[in-house]
Amino acid sequence: MRLKEFLSVRGIDFVSVNVLEDPEGMAELQRLGVRSVPVLARGTKFTFGQSTKQIVDFLGLNENSGPQLSTKELAERVDKFMGAALELIPLMPYDRLGTHVPGRPRSYRTLAFHLFRVVDAFLGANRGIKLVQTMFREEPAADADAATLVAYGVKVRRHFADWWAEGDISPGKMLDTYYGPQSLHELMERTTWHCGQHVRQYMMLLDKEGIVHGTPLAVADFAKLPMPQNVWDG
């Protein structure tokens, strides 16, 4: 669930600032010494908006912020999401892959790559590689076709299955991220819904292009995940 949506559904008053468009907002970010967004700030204190637990603790809310699904259930969900993506991506015509998604400068091609990169970055964190925002900004080759994107996805899905079968999957294992140490369980939940959200978007893009698909995901597949209410920002 995105930070603004998290605050809104709880009736918490806040002022939202797009630091890319507001010089004063950017200056405030620099004053706080923050290098990435989203950030929730109050006075001179702040927390990153990536972790539900960190937001709940920062606001002093009396609610359970931990994952509702076990790591096994999350592993099953993320595998299903990647499987759905592998079914959907080949349906998009090559000449549409350069089209931008609604509301942001991200192409269909990049979205298809990104939904697997999210999982790949999670696997890297489990190998001791710090999770940083630049990992999520990586782009596929400018001329990457569906076959190339699917090949990357198949590789990531296989690596995820290997990690689940053979890796250190202790839920309490701490992983290093740009918004502070996170437990494997917490980061796995974020990875799962993040991947699932983008697959949900890709289904809508196919609908938008008038392309019939098998709708491999249903509402039940997102149950007990902190999914954004909207498929697209805003």
Secondary structure, DSSP 8 states (H G I E B T S, - for coil): --HHHHHHHTT-------TTT-HHHHHHHHHHT--SS-EEEETTEEEETT-HHHHHHHHT--S--S-SS-HHHHHHHHHHHHHHHHHHGGGS-GGGTTSB-TTSS-BHHHHHHHHHHHHHHHHHHHTT--B-GGGGG----TT--HHHHHHHHHHHHHHHHHHHHHS---TT-EE-BTTS-EEHHHHHHHHHHHHHHHHHHHHHHHHHTT--------GGGGTTS---SSSS--
